[in-house]
Amino acid sequence: MDRGIKNTHPRYKRLQPGDWVEWLIVALLFVVSAVGVFVLTGSLLSALFVGVLVWVVAIGVVAML
């Protein structure tokens, strides 16, 4: 029974040190979100928490591209 050609490429890729554009996008999203939350709330801890959440989501989105 033929199941077709298997996909040899992984669905998600890990960011490598040479992927500087992807790292730049993730870092800018982190900085903008953290600074924005800090300006709005004045709380450093919540700004870092939101920044880390944005960082994780951005890593996931860039890995799917």
Biopython code that builds the backbone (N, CA, C, O; Angstrom):
import numpy as np
from Bio.PDB.StructureBuilder import StructureBuilder

atoms = [
    (1, "MET", "N", (0.837, -1.177, 0.000)),
    (1, "MET", "CA", (0.000, 0.000, 0.000)),
    (1, "MET", "C", (0.884, 1.244, 0.000)),
    (1, "MET", "O", (1.729, 1.409, 0.880)),
    (2, "ASP", "N", (0.691, 2.109, -0.977)),
    (2, "ASP", "CA", (1.495, 3.325, -1.108)),
    (2, "ASP", "C", (0.875, 4.455, -0.289)),
    (2, "ASP", "O", (-0.287, 4.811, -0.483)),
    (3, "ARG", "N", (1.650, 5.002, 0.608)),
    (3, "ARG", "CA", (1.159, 6.097, 1.442)),
    (3, "ARG", "C", (1.659, 7.460, 0.972)),
    (3, "ARG", "O", (1.477, 8.457, 1.671)),
    (4, "GLY", "N", (2.265, 7.514, -0.161)),
    (4, "GLY", "CA", (2.741, 8.780, -0.700)),
    (4, "GLY", "C", (4.153, 9.096, -0.242)),
    (4, "GLY", "O", (4.787, 8.323, 0.476)),
    (5, "ILE", "N", (4.620, 10.242, -0.674)),
    (5, "ILE", "CA", (5.970, 10.672, -0.322)),
    (5, "ILE", "C", (5.950, 11.277, 1.072)),
    (5, "ILE", "O", (5.124, 12.135, 1.384)),
    (6, "LYS", "N", (6.869, 10.817, 1.897)),
    (6, "LYS", "CA", (6.950, 11.366, 3.248)),
    (6, "LYS", "C", (7.611, 12.737, 3.199)),
    (6, "LYS", "O", (8.495, 12.993, 2.381)),
    (7, "ASN", "N", (7.163, 13.603, 4.086)),
    (7, "ASN", "CA", (7.765, 14.924, 4.194)),
    (7, "ASN", "C", (9.098, 14.788, 4.921)),
    (7, "ASN", "O", (9.138, 14.392, 6.086)),
    (8, "THR", "N", (10.177, 15.114, 4.237)),
    (8, "THR", "CA", (11.495, 14.968, 4.832)),
    (8, "THR", "C", (11.898, 16.183, 5.657)),
    (8, "THR", "O", (12.854, 16.115, 6.430)),
    (9, "HIS", "N", (11.175, 17.300, 5.502)),
    (9, "HIS", "CA", (11.492, 18.509, 6.250)),
    (9, "HIS", "C", (10.628, 18.584, 7.493)),
    (9, "HIS", "O", (9.430, 18.304, 7.435)),
    (10, "PRO", "N", (11.229, 18.962, 8.627)),
    (10, "PRO", "CA", (10.409, 19.092, 9.835)),
    (10, "PRO", "C", (9.423, 20.251, 9.697)),
    (10, "PRO", "O", (9.682, 21.219, 8.982)),
    (11, "ARG", "N", (8.312, 20.140, 10.376)),
    (11, "ARG", "CA", (7.283, 21.174, 10.275)),
    (11, "ARG", "C", (7.740, 22.473, 10.919)),
    (11, "ARG", "O", (7.470, 23.556, 10.399)),
    (12, "TYR", "N", (8.422, 22.371, 12.034)),
    (12, "TYR", "CA", (8.903, 23.548, 12.749)),
    (12, "TYR", "C", (10.422, 23.549, 12.734)),
    (12, "TYR", "O", (11.053, 22.494, 12.801)),
    (13, "LYS", "N", (11.001, 24.730, 12.648)),
    (13, "LYS", "CA", (12.458, 24.808, 12.677)),
    (13, "LYS", "C", (12.890, 25.535, 13.951)),
    (13, "LYS", "O", (12.192, 26.418, 14.448)),
    (14, "ARG", "N", (14.029, 25.151, 14.452)),
    (14, "ARG", "CA", (14.580, 25.835, 15.623)),
    (14, "ARG", "C", (15.401, 27.011, 15.138)),
    (14, "ARG", "O", (16.077, 26.937, 14.112)),
    (15, "LEU", "N", (15.332, 28.098, 15.892)),
    (15, "LEU", "CA", (16.122, 29.269, 15.522)),
    (15, "LEU", "C", (17.594, 28.986, 15.761)),
    (15, "LEU", "O", (17.982, 28.539, 16.840)),
    (16, "GLN", "N", (18.394, 29.243, 14.773)),
    (16, "GLN", "CA", (19.832, 29.052, 14.854)),
    (16, "GLN", "C", (20.505, 30.400, 15.109)),
    (16, "GLN", "O", (19.888, 31.439, 14.872)),
    (17, "PRO", "N", (21.736, 30.412, 15.579)),
    (17, "PRO", "CA", (22.431, 31.691, 15.811)),
    (17, "PRO", "C", (22.590, 32.532, 14.550)),
    (17, "PRO", "O", (22.720, 33.752, 14.641)),
    (18, "GLY", "N", (22.581, 31.909, 13.381)),
    (18, "GLY", "CA", (22.739, 32.649, 12.136)),
    (18, "GLY", "C", (21.455, 33.297, 11.631)),
    (18, "GLY", "O", (21.495, 34.087, 10.688)),
    (19, "ASP", "N", (20.331, 32.979, 12.237)),
    (19, "ASP", "CA", (19.048, 33.552, 11.826)),
    (19, "ASP", "C", (18.864, 34.909, 12.493)),
    (19, "ASP", "O", (18.013, 35.064, 13.369)),
    (20, "TRP", "N", (19.647, 35.875, 12.087)),
    (20, "TRP", "CA", (19.662, 37.157, 12.816)),
    (20, "TRP", "C", (18.403, 37.973, 12.586)),
    (20, "TRP", "O", (18.011, 38.744, 13.461)),
    (21, "VAL", "N", (17.758, 37.829, 11.439)),
    (21, "VAL", "CA", (16.524, 38.588, 11.187)),
    (21, "VAL", "C", (15.412, 38.092, 12.108)),
    (21, "VAL", "O", (14.672, 38.892, 12.679)),
    (22, "GLU", "N", (15.297, 36.778, 12.249)),
    (22, "GLU", "CA", (14.279, 36.229, 13.131)),
    (22, "GLU", "C", (14.528, 36.628, 14.578)),
    (22, "GLU", "O", (13.594, 36.980, 15.299)),
    (23, "TRP", "N", (15.805, 36.573, 15.010)),
    (23, "TRP", "CA", (16.138, 36.979, 16.378)),
    (23, "TRP", "C", (15.870, 38.467, 16.588)),
    (23, "TRP", "O", (15.447, 38.877, 17.670)),
    (24, "LEU", "N", (16.113, 39.273, 15.561)),
    (24, "LEU", "CA", (15.842, 40.706, 15.666)),
    (24, "LEU", "C", (14.346, 40.971, 15.837)),
    (24, "LEU", "O", (13.950, 41.811, 16.645)),
    (25, "ILE", "N", (13.526, 40.262, 15.085)),
    (25, "ILE", "CA", (12.078, 40.415, 15.210)),
    (25, "ILE", "C", (11.617, 40.037, 16.615)),
    (25, "ILE", "O", (10.838, 40.764, 17.230)),
    (26, "VAL", "N", (12.092, 38.910, 17.120)),
    (26, "VAL", "CA", (11.698, 38.451, 18.451)),
    (26, "VAL", "C", (12.160, 39.441, 19.516)),
    (26, "VAL", "O", (11.402, 39.765, 20.429)),
    (27, "ALA", "N", (13.389, 39.919, 19.408)),
    (27, "ALA", "CA", (13.916, 40.855, 20.401)),
    (27, "ALA", "C", (13.167, 42.186, 20.371)),
    (27, "ALA", "O", (12.885, 42.759, 21.423)),
    (28, "LEU", "N", (12.845, 42.679, 19.181)),
    (28, "LEU", "CA", (12.102, 43.939, 19.097)),
    (28, "LEU", "C", (10.698, 43.798, 19.673)),
    (28, "LEU", "O", (10.212, 44.712, 20.340)),
    (29, "LEU", "N", (10.042, 42.674, 19.427)),
    (29, "LEU", "CA", (8.735, 42.444, 20.028)),
    (29, "LEU", "C", (8.821, 42.406, 21.549)),
    (29, "LEU", "O", (7.954, 42.950, 22.233)),
    (30, "PHE", "N", (9.863, 41.764, 22.083)),
    (30, "PHE", "CA", (10.067, 41.720, 23.525)),
    (30, "PHE", "C", (10.258, 43.126, 24.101)),
    (30, "PHE", "O", (9.617, 43.496, 25.085)),
    (31, "VAL", "N", (11.134, 43.892, 23.483)),
    (31, "VAL", "CA", (11.450, 45.229, 23.994)),
    (31, "VAL", "C", (10.239, 46.150, 23.928)),
    (31, "VAL", "O", (9.933, 46.848, 24.895)),
    (32, "VAL", "N", (9.558, 46.154, 22.806)),
    (32, "VAL", "CA", (8.412, 47.054, 22.651)),
    (32, "VAL", "C", (7.305, 46.694, 23.631)),
    (32, "VAL", "O", (6.709, 47.579, 24.245)),
    (33, "SER", "N", (7.029, 45.414, 23.783)),
    (33, "SER", "CA", (5.959, 45.033, 24.703)),
    (33, "SER", "C", (6.341, 45.307, 26.149)),
    (33, "SER", "O", (5.511, 45.793, 26.918)),
    (34, "ALA", "N", (7.574, 45.010, 26.538)),
    (34, "ALA", "CA", (8.000, 45.239, 27.915)),
    (34, "ALA", "C", (8.021, 46.724, 28.249)),
    (34, "ALA", "O", (7.568, 47.122, 29.322)),
    (35, "VAL", "N", (8.537, 47.542, 27.350)),
    (35, "VAL", "CA", (8.567, 48.990, 27.595)),
    (35, "VAL", "C", (7.155, 49.552, 27.638)),
    (35, "VAL", "O", (6.859, 50.416, 28.464)),
    (36, "GLY", "N", (6.289, 49.080, 26.767)),
    (36, "GLY", "CA", (4.915, 49.556, 26.764)),
    (36, "GLY", "C", (4.189, 49.238, 28.054)),
    (36, "GLY", "O", (3.494, 50.092, 28.604)),
    (37, "VAL", "N", (4.343, 48.020, 28.541)),
    (37, "VAL", "CA", (3.706, 47.652, 29.805)),
    (37, "VAL", "C", (4.321, 48.430, 30.956)),
    (37, "VAL", "O", (3.604, 48.842, 31.869)),
    (38, "PHE", "N", (5.624, 48.641, 30.935)),
    (38, "PHE", "CA", (6.269, 49.396, 32.001)),
    (38, "PHE", "C", (5.788, 50.843, 32.028)),
    (38, "PHE", "O", (5.547, 51.396, 33.101)),
    (39, "VAL", "N", (5.647, 51.460, 30.856)),
    (39, "VAL", "CA", (5.169, 52.840, 30.789)),
    (39, "VAL", "C", (3.720, 52.926, 31.277)),
    (39, "VAL", "O", (3.356, 53.872, 31.975)),
    (40, "LEU", "N", (2.909, 51.958, 30.919)),
    (40, "LEU", "CA", (1.499, 51.993, 31.311)),
    (40, "LEU", "C", (1.279, 51.675, 32.785)),
    (40, "LEU", "O", (0.419, 52.282, 33.423)),
    (41, "THR", "N", (2.047, 50.729, 33.339)),
    (41, "THR", "CA", (1.796, 50.297, 34.715)),
    (41, "THR", "C", (2.834, 50.794, 35.712)),
    (41, "THR", "O", (2.518, 50.961, 36.890)),
    (42, "GLY", "N", (4.041, 51.030, 35.276)),
    (42, "GLY", "CA", (5.115, 51.435, 36.192)),
    (42, "GLY", "C", (5.696, 50.274, 36.975)),
    (42, "GLY", "O", (6.480, 50.488, 37.900)),
    (43, "SER", "N", (5.329, 49.053, 36.625)),
    (43, "SER", "CA", (5.794, 47.874, 37.335)),
    (43, "SER", "C", (6.805, 47.121, 36.472)),
    (43, "SER", "O", (6.493, 46.677, 35.367)),
    (44, "LEU", "N", (8.005, 46.990, 36.991)),
    (44, "LEU", "CA", (9.057, 46.295, 36.254)),
    (44, "LEU", "C", (8.780, 44.798, 36.160)),
    (44, "LEU", "O", (9.029, 44.181, 35.124)),
    (45, "LEU", "N", (8.264, 44.213, 37.240)),
    (45, "LEU", "CA", (8.020, 42.771, 37.252)),
    (45, "LEU", "C", (6.955, 42.373, 36.230)),
    (45, "LEU", "O", (7.138, 41.402, 35.497)),
    (46, "SER", "N", (5.853, 43.108, 36.175)),
    (46, "SER", "CA", (4.817, 42.763, 35.201)),
    (46, "SER", "C", (5.291, 43.045, 33.780)),
    (46, "SER", "O", (4.898, 42.340, 32.850)),
    (47, "ALA", "N", (6.124, 44.060, 33.599)),
    (47, "ALA", "CA", (6.666, 44.348, 32.273)),
    (47, "ALA", "C", (7.550, 43.197, 31.789)),
    (47, "ALA", "O", (7.471, 42.796, 30.628)),
    (48, "LEU", "N", (8.380, 42.673, 32.669)),
    (48, "LEU", "CA", (9.225, 41.540, 32.292)),
    (48, "LEU", "C", (8.395, 40.291, 32.048)),
    (48, "LEU", "O", (8.702, 39.510, 31.146)),
    (49, "PHE", "N", (7.344, 40.090, 32.842)),
    (49, "PHE", "CA", (6.480, 38.925, 32.657)),
    (49, "PHE", "C", (5.796, 38.960, 31.294)),
    (49, "PHE", "O", (5.788, 37.961, 30.576)),
    (50, "VAL", "N", (5.230, 40.093, 30.943)),
    (50, "VAL", "CA", (4.575, 40.225, 29.637)),
    (50, "VAL", "C", (5.598, 40.102, 28.515)),
    (50, "VAL", "O", (5.319, 39.492, 27.483)),
    (51, "GLY", "N", (6.788, 40.682, 28.712)),
    (51, "GLY", "CA", (7.843, 40.572, 27.707)),
    (51, "GLY", "C", (8.248, 39.131, 27.452)),
    (51, "GLY", "O", (8.466, 38.736, 26.307)),
    (52, "VAL", "N", (8.350, 38.343, 28.519)),
    (52, "VAL", "CA", (8.717, 36.925, 28.364)),
    (52, "VAL", "C", (7.593, 36.160, 27.661)),
    (52, "VAL", "O", (7.862, 35.297, 26.824)),
    (53, "LEU", "N", (6.340, 36.469, 27.993)),
    (53, "LEU", "CA", (5.228, 35.815, 27.299)),
    (53, "LEU", "C", (5.250, 36.132, 25.805)),
    (53, "LEU", "O", (5.044, 35.247, 24.975)),
    (54, "VAL", "N", (5.497, 37.380, 25.472)),
    (54, "VAL", "CA", (5.575, 37.770, 24.061)),
    (54, "VAL", "C", (6.766, 37.075, 23.402)),
    (54, "VAL", "O", (6.663, 36.642, 22.254)),
    (55, "TRP", "N", (7.878, 36.963, 24.095)),
    (55, "TRP", "CA", (9.069, 36.280, 23.581)),
    (55, "TRP", "C", (8.739, 34.833, 23.219)),
    (55, "TRP", "O", (9.106, 34.363, 22.141)),
    (56, "VAL", "N", (8.050, 34.126, 24.114)),
    (56, "VAL", "CA", (7.723, 32.713, 23.873)),
    (56, "VAL", "C", (6.786, 32.570, 22.679)),
    (56, "VAL", "O", (6.980, 31.695, 21.836)),
    (57, "VAL", "N", (5.778, 33.422, 22.608)),
    (57, "VAL", "CA", (4.839, 33.352, 21.483)),
    (57, "VAL", "C", (5.550, 33.693, 20.176)),
    (57, "VAL", "O", (5.311, 33.047, 19.156)),
    (58, "ALA", "N", (6.419, 34.702, 20.198)),
    (58, "ALA", "CA", (7.138, 35.093, 18.983)),
    (58, "ALA", "C", (8.065, 33.972, 18.511)),
    (58, "ALA", "O", (8.173, 33.726, 17.309)),
    (59, "ILE", "N", (8.726, 33.300, 19.432)),
    (59, "ILE", "CA", (9.591, 32.165, 19.061)),
    (59, "ILE", "C", (8.753, 31.092, 18.365)),
    (59, "ILE", "O", (9.177, 30.523, 17.358)),
    (60, "GLY", "N", (7.566, 30.819, 18.904)),
    (60, "GLY", "CA", (6.697, 29.813, 18.297)),
    (60, "GLY", "C", (6.225, 30.212, 16.911)),
    (60, "GLY", "O", (6.179, 29.382, 16.003)),
    (61, "VAL", "N", (5.876, 31.478, 16.746)),
    (61, "VAL", "CA", (5.390, 31.939, 15.451)),
    (61, "VAL", "C", (6.511, 31.936, 14.419)),
    (61, "VAL", "O", (6.298, 31.524, 13.279)),
    (62, "VAL", "N", (7.688, 32.385, 14.798)),
    (62, "VAL", "CA", (8.820, 32.416, 13.870)),
    (62, "VAL", "C", (9.235, 30.989, 13.511)),
    (62, "VAL", "O", (9.671, 30.739, 12.387)),
    (63, "ALA", "N", (9.106, 30.059, 14.444)),
    (63, "ALA", "CA", (9.475, 28.659, 14.163)),
    (63, "ALA", "C", (8.533, 28.047, 13.129)),
    (63, "ALA", "O", (8.935, 27.161, 12.375)),
    (64, "MET", "N", (7.278, 28.514, 13.087)),
    (64, "MET", "CA", (6.334, 27.961, 12.114)),
    (64, "MET", "C", (6.508, 28.560, 10.733)),
    (64, "MET", "O", (6.048, 27.967, 9.758)),
    (65, "LEU", "N", (7.153, 29.710, 10.610)),
    (65, "LEU", "CA", (7.307, 30.361, 9.301)),
    (65, "LEU", "C", (8.296, 29.637, 8.421)),
    (65, "LEU", "O", (8.539, 30.057, 7.290)),
]
sb = StructureBuilder()
sb.init_structure("model")
sb.init_model(0)
sb.init_chain("A")
sb.init_seg("    ")
for serial, (resi, resn, name, xyz) in enumerate(atoms, 1):
    if name == "N":
        sb.init_residue(resn, " ", resi, " ")
    sb.init_atom(name, np.array(xyz, "f"), 0.0, 1.0, " ", f" {name:<3s}", serial, name[0])
structure = sb.get_structure()
